Amino acid sequence: MTTANNSNQHYKGLINRYKKYLPVKEGDKIISLSEGNTPLIKLENIPKQIGFDGSIYVKYEGLNPTGSFKDRGMTMAVTRAVNEGSVAIICASTGNTSAAAAAYAARAGIRAFVLIPEGKIAMGKLAQAMMHGATVIQIKGNFDEGMSLVKEVADHAPVTIVNSINPYRLQGQKTAAFEIIEDLREAPDYHCLPVGNAGNISAYWLGYSEFYDKKQVKNKPIMAGYQATGAAPFIHNKPIKNPETIATAIRIGNPQSWDMAVNATVESGGWFEQRTDEQILYTQKLLAQKEGIFCEPASAISLSGAIADIKSGKIKQGSNIVCTLTGHGLKDPDTAISQSTKPMKTINATLDDVKRAIIREL
Ligand SMILES: *Cc1c(COP(=O)(O)O)cnc(C)c1O
């Protein structure tokens, strides 16, 4: 009798699944938490509501082991670091990279150092970094300042940078495009996603292009990247000194993968657009209440942008769209609760009071 544990069917993570496309060698120790293989969910209610007759799918990356797509890059970066003898990793982070770095370092038995902007990271992400035993260093500065400090310190200390300037990160992250192609049996017409440090849009384009070049698929999507209005260097075509947005995961003014991200939009015939914090939060709630899918604010910008571009006609009726939902809504409970329009009721613990509370709502 075979059990899930010893069967070959047991999913062992994206490096194992896609090893022929990834920088791993026979005999490498793989550091994995079975990341990847996330669901591609077809939206049922929102397309009808906005009068769209094509299909919108969301790639729900919040279901990765630490709750964001960062796990895809981290399994690859930490695997390479460990096999090359590194005993410590470091990153600057708006939150999710630190959560993933902390978890994969714990799995590998190495040290993790994470630099985060003081007071500007969502509670769930901070809890993860602390729980997994990373050394959490808060800086009185933003992500971009943290990023330049990390680059400097790595020249002076024996630590491996696991931000997306580490090329292995993008190699791991490109597998999300492979999964989408395998699920849909083709590439979508449009791929919409949030852009912060710009690693992910670059990684998706790598993945789509690789499968296209290797004749695994006949088409490539148009890439659309969305930034928050207060943190939109690609819209202004220059770095932003003091980026601001409620979507803290994309509160970045000086994206490290600038050229690759621009290349992804240019080569694919795509674009960058911006959305306000209000539009982001509106869409986060729409997705939660019309489809039952809870993502974090930064993630919701992909769907917010897609809807706006459908309405403006930039995205054609009848097309297939994939939006990446980069992180889980539970990462940022404070923003979710503060946006709730239904106040909680407190009543006496009696049957009558409960009945009355329900009947009032029906
Ligand atoms: C990191 C992150 C982003 C931005 O991705 P980049 O690769 O930095 O552009 C968007 N959303 C969430 C939830 C993230 O954690």
The ligand as a MOL file (V3000), in Angstrom:
LIG
                    3D

  0  0  0     0  0            999 V3000
M  V30 BEGIN CTAB
M  V30 COUNTS 15 15 0 0 0
M  V30 BEGIN ATOM
M  V30 1 C 7.1370 41.6910 -2.5520 0
M  V30 2 C 5.6920 41.9280 -2.7920 0
M  V30 3 C 5.2160 42.6400 -3.9090 0
M  V30 4 C 6.1310 43.2990 -4.8860 0
M  V30 5 O 6.8830 42.4210 -5.6500 0
M  V30 6 P 8.2110 42.9460 -6.3720 0
M  V30 7 O 8.8640 41.7450 -6.8770 0
M  V30 8 O 9.0030 43.6410 -5.2880 0
M  V30 9 O 7.7810 43.9110 -7.4160 0
M  V30 10 C 3.8560 42.7560 -4.0920 0
M  V30 11 N 2.9890 42.2280 -3.2100 0
M  V30 12 C 3.3920 41.5400 -2.1350 0
M  V30 13 C 2.3840 40.9950 -1.2080 0
M  V30 14 C 4.7540 41.3640 -1.8850 0
M  V30 15 O 5.1510 40.7150 -0.8020 0
M  V30 END ATOM
M  V30 BEGIN BOND
M  V30 1 1 1 2
M  V30 2 1 2 3
M  V30 3 2 2 14
M  V30 4 1 3 4
M  V30 5 2 3 10
M  V30 6 1 4 5
M  V30 7 1 5 6
M  V30 8 2 6 7
M  V30 9 1 6 8
M  V30 10 1 6 9
M  V30 11 1 10 11
M  V30 12 2 11 12
M  V30 13 1 12 13
M  V30 14 1 12 14
M  V30 15 1 14 15
M  V30 END BOND
M  V30 END CTAB
M  END
